Amino acid sequence: MPGFLKRMSGQHAAGFIFILLGVLSLAESFRLRPLRMRDAVGDDTFPLILGVVLLSLGILKTFVVKAPAKRVSFPRGKVAGKILGSMATLFAYWACLAYLGYVVSTFLGSGVLFKLFGEYRWRTCLVASTLLTTSLYIIFIRFLKMPFPIGILGF
């Protein structure tokens, strides 16, 4: 193993990964620039912003900020359960999108996540999930006319 890899800390490795992702995002932005339809904002804008932020954070993390080394402890108990529960919920959401559709899957998935992280009563979680799903439906499907999966219930 080369000597510089032995001396590289996790902080530096994370910084280099951020720099790499920033450069890749900027390259994608420059690739999309000729396809722009308007003058101000186009398909290249988000990768450009993301690339600048990632590159800046990577440079700061690698060359400027010297964070003290901390001992890593993996979550246990209730916190680990929430992490695993959220991962399972998001995989279930992804799997159900094609069959139940966007609206039903978002309603169920957000309800479970509200319960998991908010620790509210189910009634409160269902009301919050209804408000969230309705808001996202209005914004993305009605106003922005984005196509989302339609489920077996027809919406």
N, C-alpha and C positions, 0 to 999 in steps of 0.2 A: 504494500500500500504506500503511495507517495507520502512524503513527509507533511505536505501542507494539509492533506486530508486528516492526518492524525491530530494535527493542531487545531483543526476547524471545529468551532463550537456549534451547537445547535442553533444559536442565535445567528451566526454567520451563514449557516446552511439555509435557514429560513430567509435571510436577506437575499441570498443569491437566487433562491427560487422566486422570490418576489420580483427581482430584477429580470429574470428570464421571462416570467409571465408578462411583465410590463412591456418588454421588448416585443414579445409575440403579439400582444394586443395592439401595440403601436403599428407593427407591420401589417396586421389585418386592417387597421384603420386606413393606412396609406393605400392598401390594395383596394379598399372599397371607395375611396375618395372620388375616382373618376365616374362612379355610378350615381353620384349625388344628383338629385332632381331639383333641389332648391338651393338657394344661396346660403342660408343660415344653418340649417340642421339637416342631416341626412343619416343614412345607415352607418356612416363612418364616425358619427359623433360619440356614441357610447363607448366603442372600443378606444377612441382617442382619449376620452376622459379617464376610463379605466386604466389604460396604459400609463398615462401620466401619473396617476395616483399610485399604482403598483410600483412603478419605477422609482418614484420619490420615496415611498416607504421602504423599498428595498435598499436604496442607497443610505437612507437614514439608519436602518437596522444594521447594515453591514459595516458602515464606515464611521458613523457619527455617535450613535447611542451605545453606551456600554452598560448593559443591564447586568445587575448582579446575578450570579448563578443561584438558582433556587432548586430545591429538591422537589421532584415531581411525585405527586401522590395520586393514584388513580381513584376515581370516585367509588364509593361503597354505599350500600344500603339504599336509602330512599333516592338519593341523587342518581345512583347508577340505574335504579329502576325507572326514573324519569327519562334518562338518556335512552335506555333500551326501548322504553315504551314509545318515545317520540320517533325513534328509528323505525320501529314496527308499524306505527301509524302512518308514517310517510311512505313506506313501501306498500302498505295496504291501499293507501290513497292512489298511488301510481298504478297499482294493479287493477283497481276498481274503475279508474277513469274510462277505460274503453267499454265497460259493460254498464255501469250505472250512469255515466255521463258526468260532465263537469259540475253541474249544479248539485246533484245528490251526493257525489263524492266529496265535494268541497264542504257541504253541510255536515256530513258525517265526520270527515277528517278534522275539521276545525272544532267541532263539538268535543271530540275526544281530546284534542290538544288543549282546549280550554279547561277541560276537567283535569287533565294530567298536570298542567302547569299552574293553573289558577286555583285549583282545589276548591272550586265553587260547587254549589248544588247542581244537579243535572239540569234542573229547570233553568237556572241562570245560564248555564253553558249552552243550552238549546236556543235561548233567546239571543245570546251573543252570536252564536253560529248563524242563526237566521239573519240577523242584521249584517254580519260580515258577508255572507253568501249573496244576499240581496244587493248590497253595495257593489261587490265585485261583478255581479251579473249586469247591473245597470251600467257600470263604467266600461267593462270590457266587451260585453256582448251587444248591448243596446247602442251605446255612444260610439265606441271604437270599431264596432262591427267585426270583431275578431272571431274566427271560427273555433269553436271548442267542441269536444266530443259530445254527441247526443247519445244518451243512454237508452235502455230498454223501455223506460217510462216516457220517452219522447221529449225530454228536455235536459 
